[in-house]
């Protein structure tokens, strides 16, 4: 995690590494891990589909 200053804001914003989030989420063997993988897969597919239509 990195704290990055954002213009016109008093508070830094926390930025997380997508690689780390997906890596940890992929290794969790639980209902929450499964839900995360389904959620992440849908978001990624939606995002990539949006790029193809631009």
PDB file of N, CA, C and O in Angstrom, chain B, residues numbered from 101:
ATOM      1  N   UNK B 101       0.846  -1.171   0.000  1.00  0.00           N
ATOM      2  CA  UNK B 101       0.000   0.000   0.000  1.00  0.00           C
ATOM      3  C   UNK B 101       0.891   1.234   0.000  1.00  0.00           C
ATOM      4  O   UNK B 101       1.912   1.284   0.687  1.00  0.00           O
ATOM      5  N   UNK B 102       0.491   2.211  -0.773  1.00  0.00           N
ATOM      6  CA  UNK B 102       1.171   3.497  -0.806  1.00  0.00           C
ATOM      7  C   UNK B 102       0.161   4.583  -0.496  1.00  0.00           C
ATOM      8  O   UNK B 102      -1.006   4.482  -0.872  1.00  0.00           O
ATOM      9  N   UNK B 103       0.603   5.599   0.176  1.00  0.00           N
ATOM     10  CA  UNK B 103      -0.231   6.778   0.408  1.00  0.00           C
ATOM     11  C   UNK B 103       0.206   7.836  -0.592  1.00  0.00           C
ATOM     12  O   UNK B 103       1.366   8.246  -0.606  1.00  0.00           O
ATOM     13  N   UNK B 104      -0.723   8.273  -1.424  1.00  0.00           N
ATOM     14  CA  UNK B 104      -0.407   9.238  -2.466  1.00  0.00           C
ATOM     15  C   UNK B 104      -1.176  10.531  -2.222  1.00  0.00           C
ATOM     16  O   UNK B 104      -2.376  10.488  -1.951  1.00  0.00           O
ATOM     17  N   UNK B 105      -0.508  11.681  -2.312  1.00  0.00           N
ATOM     18  CA  UNK B 105      -1.225  12.952  -2.193  1.00  0.00           C
ATOM     19  C   UNK B 105      -2.048  13.199  -3.458  1.00  0.00           C
ATOM     20  O   UNK B 105      -1.608  12.906  -4.570  1.00  0.00           O
ATOM     21  N   UNK B 106      -3.212  13.726  -3.269  1.00  0.00           N
ATOM     22  CA  UNK B 106      -4.104  14.041  -4.383  1.00  0.00           C
ATOM     23  C   UNK B 106      -4.320  15.554  -4.401  1.00  0.00           C
ATOM     24  O   UNK B 106      -4.531  16.165  -3.353  1.00  0.00           O
ATOM     25  N   UNK B 107      -4.269  16.153  -5.579  1.00  0.00           N
ATOM     26  CA  UNK B 107      -4.453  17.594  -5.701  1.00  0.00           C
ATOM     27  C   UNK B 107      -5.793  18.025  -5.112  1.00  0.00           C
ATOM     28  O   UNK B 107      -6.799  17.337  -5.281  1.00  0.00           O
ATOM     29  N   UNK B 108      -5.805  19.136  -4.437  1.00  0.00           N
ATOM     30  CA  UNK B 108      -7.002  19.739  -3.834  1.00  0.00           C
ATOM     31  C   UNK B 108      -7.617  18.856  -2.757  1.00  0.00           C
ATOM     32  O   UNK B 108      -8.827  18.914  -2.537  1.00  0.00           O
ATOM     33  N   UNK B 109      -6.819  18.047  -2.088  1.00  0.00           N
ATOM     34  CA  UNK B 109      -7.321  17.186  -1.026  1.00  0.00           C
ATOM     35  C   UNK B 109      -6.389  17.280   0.174  1.00  0.00           C
ATOM     36  O   UNK B 109      -5.170  17.364   0.030  1.00  0.00           O
ATOM     37  N   UNK B 110      -6.989  17.264   1.359  1.00  0.00           N
ATOM     38  CA  UNK B 110      -6.188  17.323   2.582  1.00  0.00           C
ATOM     39  C   UNK B 110      -5.682  15.953   2.998  1.00  0.00           C
ATOM     40  O   UNK B 110      -4.728  15.854   3.771  1.00  0.00           O
ATOM     41  N   UNK B 111      -6.301  14.904   2.501  1.00  0.00           N
ATOM     42  CA  UNK B 111      -5.963  13.551   2.933  1.00  0.00           C
ATOM     43  C   UNK B 111      -5.306  12.768   1.797  1.00  0.00           C
ATOM     44  O   UNK B 111      -5.761  12.819   0.654  1.00  0.00           O
ATOM     45  N   UNK B 112      -4.241  12.050   2.116  1.00  0.00           N
ATOM     46  CA  UNK B 112      -3.657  11.176   1.087  1.00  0.00           C
ATOM     47  C   UNK B 112      -4.582   9.985   0.823  1.00  0.00           C
ATOM     48  O   UNK B 112      -5.327   9.563   1.707  1.00  0.00           O
ATOM     49  N   UNK B 113      -4.529   9.460  -0.369  1.00  0.00           N
ATOM     50  CA  UNK B 113      -5.363   8.335  -0.768  1.00  0.00           C
ATOM     51  C   UNK B 113      -4.516   7.067  -0.745  1.00  0.00           C
ATOM     52  O   UNK B 113      -3.380   7.063  -1.219  1.00  0.00           O
ATOM     53  N   UNK B 114      -5.071   5.995  -0.193  1.00  0.00           N
ATOM     54  CA  UNK B 114      -4.360   4.715  -0.146  1.00  0.00           C
ATOM     55  C   UNK B 114      -4.500   4.021  -1.494  1.00  0.00           C
ATOM     56  O   UNK B 114      -5.609   3.838  -1.998  1.00  0.00           O
ATOM     57  N   UNK B 115      -3.372   3.641  -2.069  1.00  0.00           N
ATOM     58  CA  UNK B 115      -3.371   2.896  -3.322  1.00  0.00           C
ATOM     59  C   UNK B 115      -2.826   1.506  -3.048  1.00  0.00           C
ATOM     60  O   UNK B 115      -1.788   1.352  -2.405  1.00  0.00           O
ATOM     61  N   UNK B 116      -3.520   0.508  -3.533  1.00  0.00           N
ATOM     62  CA  UNK B 116      -3.123  -0.882  -3.313  1.00  0.00           C
ATOM     63  C   UNK B 116      -2.677  -1.498  -4.626  1.00  0.00           C
ATOM     64  O   UNK B 116      -3.155  -1.108  -5.691  1.00  0.00           O
ATOM     65  N   UNK B 117      -1.780  -2.439  -4.560  1.00  0.00           N
ATOM     66  CA  UNK B 117      -1.293  -3.125  -5.748  1.00  0.00           C
ATOM     67  C   UNK B 117      -2.340  -4.139  -6.212  1.00  0.00           C
ATOM     68  O   UNK B 117      -2.687  -5.055  -5.468  1.00  0.00           O
ATOM     69  N   UNK B 118      -2.838  -3.980  -7.429  1.00  0.00           N
ATOM     70  CA  UNK B 118      -3.822  -4.902  -7.979  1.00  0.00           C
ATOM     71  C   UNK B 118      -3.257  -6.313  -8.057  1.00  0.00           C
ATOM     72  O   UNK B 118      -3.976  -7.282  -7.813  1.00  0.00           O
ATOM     73  N   UNK B 119      -1.980  -6.438  -8.395  1.00  0.00           N
ATOM     74  CA  UNK B 119      -1.353  -7.757  -8.461  1.00  0.00           C
ATOM     75  C   UNK B 119      -1.421  -8.476  -7.114  1.00  0.00           C
ATOM     76  O   UNK B 119      -1.708  -9.672  -7.052  1.00  0.00           O
ATOM     77  N   UNK B 120      -1.157  -7.742  -6.048  1.00  0.00           N
ATOM     78  CA  UNK B 120      -1.180  -8.352  -4.714  1.00  0.00           C
ATOM     79  C   UNK B 120      -2.608  -8.723  -4.324  1.00  0.00           C
ATOM     80  O   UNK B 120      -2.837  -9.804  -3.781  1.00  0.00           O
ATOM     81  N   UNK B 121      -3.550  -7.861  -4.586  1.00  0.00           N
ATOM     82  CA  UNK B 121      -4.945  -8.138  -4.232  1.00  0.00           C
ATOM     83  C   UNK B 121      -5.437  -9.399  -4.938  1.00  0.00           C
ATOM     84  O   UNK B 121      -6.035 -10.272  -4.310  1.00  0.00           O
ATOM     85  N   UNK B 122      -5.187  -9.494  -6.231  1.00  0.00           N
ATOM     86  CA  UNK B 122      -5.635 -10.666  -6.990  1.00  0.00           C
ATOM     87  C   UNK B 122      -4.888 -11.920  -6.545  1.00  0.00           C
ATOM     88  O   UNK B 122      -5.473 -12.998  -6.446  1.00  0.00           O
ATOM     89  N   UNK B 123      -3.599 -11.772  -6.281  1.00  0.00           N
ATOM     90  CA  UNK B 123      -2.811 -12.917  -5.848  1.00  0.00           C
ATOM     91  C   UNK B 123      -3.329 -13.478  -4.526  1.00  0.00           C
ATOM     92  O   UNK B 123      -3.511 -14.689  -4.400  1.00  0.00           O
ATOM     93  N   UNK B 124      -3.564 -12.631  -3.562  1.00  0.00           N
ATOM     94  CA  UNK B 124      -4.072 -13.083  -2.261  1.00  0.00           C
ATOM     95  C   UNK B 124      -5.488 -13.620  -2.409  1.00  0.00           C
ATOM     96  O   UNK B 124      -5.816 -14.665  -1.847  1.00  0.00           O
ATOM     97  N   UNK B 125      -6.322 -12.923  -3.151  1.00  0.00           N
ATOM     98  CA  UNK B 125      -7.704 -13.366  -3.346  1.00  0.00           C
ATOM     99  C   UNK B 125      -7.794 -14.706  -4.052  1.00  0.00           C
ATOM    100  O   UNK B 125      -8.739 -15.463  -3.830  1.00  0.00           O
ATOM    101  N   UNK B 126      -6.827 -15.003  -4.892  1.00  0.00           N
ATOM    102  CA  UNK B 126      -6.830 -16.267  -5.626  1.00  0.00           C
ATOM    103  C   UNK B 126      -6.412 -17.440  -4.757  1.00  0.00           C
ATOM    104  O   UNK B 126      -6.732 -18.587  -5.070  1.00  0.00           O
ATOM    105  N   UNK B 127      -5.707 -17.168  -3.678  1.00  0.00           N
ATOM    106  CA  UNK B 127      -5.202 -18.242  -2.822  1.00  0.00           C
ATOM    107  C   UNK B 127      -6.102 -18.541  -1.628  1.00  0.00           C
ATOM    108  O   UNK B 127      -5.920 -19.554  -0.952  1.00  0.00           O
ATOM    109  N   UNK B 128      -7.056 -17.680  -1.369  1.00  0.00           N
ATOM    110  CA  UNK B 128      -7.938 -17.869  -0.221  1.00  0.00           C
ATOM    111  C   UNK B 128      -8.963 -18.941  -0.561  1.00  0.00           C
ATOM    112  O   UNK B 128      -9.694 -18.818  -1.544  1.00  0.00           O
ATOM    113  N   UNK B 129      -9.016 -19.981   0.244  1.00  0.00           N
ATOM    114  CA  UNK B 129      -9.957 -21.076   0.008  1.00  0.00           C
ATOM    115  C   UNK B 129     -11.087 -20.971   1.018  1.00  0.00           C
ATOM    116  O   UNK B 129     -11.097 -21.649   2.045  1.00  0.00           O
ATOM    117  N   UNK B 130     -12.021 -20.119   0.704  1.00  0.00           N
ATOM    118  CA  UNK B 130     -13.171 -19.920   1.574  1.00  0.00           C
ATOM    119  C   UNK B 130     -14.308 -19.352   0.726  1.00  0.00           C
ATOM    120  O   UNK B 130     -14.129 -19.053  -0.455  1.00  0.00           O
ATOM    121  N   UNK B 131     -15.451 -19.213   1.331  1.00  0.00           N
ATOM    122  CA  UNK B 131     -16.589 -18.632   0.615  1.00  0.00           C
ATOM    123  C   UNK B 131     -16.265 -17.191   0.201  1.00  0.00           C
ATOM    124  O   UNK B 131     -16.624 -16.762  -0.896  1.00  0.00           O
ATOM    125  N   UNK B 132     -15.589 -16.451   1.079  1.00  0.00           N
ATOM    126  CA  UNK B 132     -15.227 -15.070   0.740  1.00  0.00           C
ATOM    127  C   UNK B 132     -14.229 -15.029  -0.415  1.00  0.00           C
ATOM    128  O   UNK B 132     -14.305 -14.151  -1.274  1.00  0.00           O
ATOM    129  N   UNK B 133     -13.294 -15.978  -0.434  1.00  0.00           N
ATOM    130  CA  UNK B 133     -12.340 -16.050  -1.542  1.00  0.00           C
ATOM    131  C   UNK B 133     -13.040 -16.330  -2.858  1.00  0.00           C
ATOM    132  O   UNK B 133     -12.717 -15.727  -3.881  1.00  0.00           O
ATOM    133  N   UNK B 134     -13.994 -17.241  -2.832  1.00  0.00           N
ATOM    134  CA  UNK B 134     -14.768 -17.568  -4.036  1.00  0.00           C
ATOM    135  C   UNK B 134     -15.574 -16.357  -4.495  1.00  0.00           C
ATOM    136  O   UNK B 134     -15.611 -16.050  -5.687  1.00  0.00           O
ATOM    137  N   UNK B 135     -16.214 -15.676  -3.562  1.00  0.00           N
ATOM    138  CA  UNK B 135     -17.000 -14.487  -3.911  1.00  0.00           C
ATOM    139  C   UNK B 135     -16.105 -13.404  -4.502  1.00  0.00           C
ATOM    140  O   UNK B 135     -16.481 -12.734  -5.463  1.00  0.00           O
ATOM    141  N   UNK B 136     -14.913 -13.235  -3.919  1.00  0.00           N
ATOM    142  CA  UNK B 136     -13.982 -12.239  -4.442  1.00  0.00           C
ATOM    143  C   UNK B 136     -13.583 -12.569  -5.875  1.00  0.00           C
ATOM    144  O   UNK B 136     -13.590 -11.692  -6.739  1.00  0.00           O
ATOM    145  N   UNK B 137     -13.233 -13.834  -6.135  1.00  0.00           N
ATOM    146  CA  UNK B 137     -12.827 -14.224  -7.486  1.00  0.00           C
ATOM    147  C   UNK B 137     -13.953 -14.008  -8.487  1.00  0.00           C
ATOM    148  O   UNK B 137     -13.706 -13.539  -9.598  1.00  0.00           O
ATOM    149  N   UNK B 138     -15.190 -14.342  -8.110  1.00  0.00           N
ATOM    150  CA  UNK B 138     -16.323 -14.124  -9.009  1.00  0.00           C
ATOM    151  C   UNK B 138     -16.521 -12.628  -9.267  1.00  0.00           C
ATOM    152  O   UNK B 138     -16.750 -12.213 -10.403  1.00  0.00           O
ATOM    153  N   UNK B 139     -16.431 -11.831  -8.214  1.00  0.00           N
ATOM    154  CA  UNK B 139     -16.588 -10.380  -8.342  1.00  0.00           C
ATOM    155  C   UNK B 139     -15.493  -9.798  -9.229  1.00  0.00           C
ATOM    156  O   UNK B 139     -15.775  -9.020 -10.140  1.00  0.00           O
ATOM    157  N   UNK B 140     -14.232 -10.181  -8.960  1.00  0.00           N
ATOM    158  CA  UNK B 140     -13.100  -9.640  -9.717  1.00  0.00           C
ATOM    159  C   UNK B 140     -13.172 -10.055 -11.179  1.00  0.00           C
ATOM    160  O   UNK B 140     -12.886  -9.248 -12.064  1.00  0.00           O
ATOM    161  N   UNK B 141     -13.547 -11.291 -11.443  1.00  0.00           N
ATOM    162  CA  UNK B 141     -13.655 -11.777 -12.820  1.00  0.00           C
ATOM    163  C   UNK B 141     -14.718 -10.996 -13.574  1.00  0.00           C
ATOM    164  O   UNK B 141     -14.494 -10.606 -14.719  1.00  0.00           O
ATOM    165  N   UNK B 142     -15.867 -10.761 -12.959  1.00  0.00           N
ATOM    166  CA  UNK B 142     -16.938  -9.999 -13.622  1.00  0.00           C
ATOM    167  C   UNK B 142     -16.487  -8.568 -13.908  1.00  0.00           C
ATOM    168  O   UNK B 142     -16.713  -8.058 -15.005  1.00  0.00           O
ATOM    169  N   UNK B 143     -15.860  -7.924 -12.942  1.00  0.00           N
ATOM    170  CA  UNK B 143     -15.398  -6.550 -13.137  1.00  0.00           C
ATOM    171  C   UNK B 143     -14.382  -6.475 -14.274  1.00  0.00           C
ATOM    172  O   UNK B 143     -14.434  -5.567 -15.103  1.00  0.00           O
ATOM    173  N   UNK B 144     -13.458  -7.435 -14.308  1.00  0.00           N
ATOM    174  CA  UNK B 144     -12.439  -7.437 -15.348  1.00  0.00           C
ATOM    175  C   UNK B 144     -13.060  -7.674 -16.722  1.00  0.00           C
ATOM    176  O   UNK B 144     -12.688  -7.014 -17.691  1.00  0.00           O
ATOM    177  N   UNK B 145     -14.000  -8.608 -16.811  1.00  0.00           N
ATOM    178  CA  UNK B 145     -14.666  -8.865 -18.095  1.00  0.00           C
ATOM    179  C   UNK B 145     -15.443  -7.636 -18.557  1.00  0.00           C
ATOM    180  O   UNK B 145     -15.401  -7.278 -19.734  1.00  0.00           O
ATOM    181  N   UNK B 146     -16.156  -6.985 -17.624  1.00  0.00           N
ATOM    182  CA  UNK B 146     -16.909  -5.774 -17.974  1.00  0.00           C
ATOM    183  C   UNK B 146     -15.965  -4.672 -18.461  1.00  0.00           C
ATOM    184  O   UNK B 146     -16.256  -3.983 -19.439  1.00  0.00           O
ATOM    185  N   UNK B 147     -14.844  -4.515 -17.779  1.00  0.00           N
ATOM    186  CA  UNK B 147     -13.874  -3.485 -18.156  1.00  0.00           C
ATOM    187  C   UNK B 147     -13.295  -3.768 -19.539  1.00  0.00           C
ATOM    188  O   UNK B 147     -13.214  -2.870 -20.378  1.00  0.00           O
ATOM    189  N   UNK B 148     -12.894  -5.010 -19.775  1.00  0.00           N
ATOM    190  CA  UNK B 148     -12.312  -5.354 -21.074  1.00  0.00           C
ATOM    191  C   UNK B 148     -13.336  -5.234 -22.190  1.00  0.00           C
ATOM    192  O   UNK B 148     -12.992  -4.821 -23.298  1.00  0.00           O
ATOM    193  N   UNK B 149     -14.585  -5.587 -21.920  1.00  0.00           N
ATOM    194  CA  UNK B 149     -15.634  -5.443 -22.929  1.00  0.00           C
ATOM    195  C   UNK B 149     -15.820  -3.964 -23.272  1.00  0.00           C
ATOM    196  O   UNK B 149     -16.038  -3.621 -24.434  1.00  0.00           O
ATOM    197  N   UNK B 150     -15.736  -3.095 -22.275  1.00  0.00           N
ATOM    198  CA  UNK B 150     -15.855  -1.666 -22.505  1.00  0.00           C
ATOM    199  C   UNK B 150     -14.713  -1.120 -23.353  1.00  0.00           C
ATOM    200  O   UNK B 150     -14.919  -0.206 -24.151  1.00  0.00           O
ATOM    201  N   UNK B 151     -13.531  -1.660 -23.193  1.00  0.00           N
ATOM    202  CA  UNK B 151     -12.390  -1.219 -24.003  1.00  0.00           C
ATOM    203  C   UNK B 151     -12.564  -1.598 -25.462  1.00  0.00           C
ATOM    204  O   UNK B 151     -12.170  -0.846 -26.354  1.00  0.00           O
ATOM    205  N   UNK B 152     -13.156  -2.766 -25.709  1.00  0.00           N
ATOM    206  CA  UNK B 152     -13.354  -3.212 -27.095  1.00  0.00           C
ATOM    207  C   UNK B 152     -14.354  -2.340 -27.830  1.00  0.00           C
ATOM    208  O   UNK B 152     -14.312  -2.254 -29.057  1.00  0.00           O
ATOM    209  N   UNK B 153     -15.246  -1.695 -27.107  1.00  0.00           N
ATOM    210  CA  UNK B 153     -16.293  -0.893 -27.749  1.00  0.00           C
ATOM    211  C   UNK B 153     -15.926   0.575 -27.867  1.00  0.00           C
ATOM    212  O   UNK B 153     -16.759   1.389 -28.266  1.00  0.00           O
ATOM    213  N   UNK B 154     -14.704   0.924 -27.529  1.00  0.00           N
ATOM    214  CA  UNK B 154     -14.298   2.343 -27.628  1.00  0.00           C
ATOM    215  C   UNK B 154     -13.749   2.640 -28.980  1.00  0.00           C
ATOM    216  O   UNK B 154     -13.358   3.775 -29.251  1.00  0.00           O
TER     217      UNK B 154
END
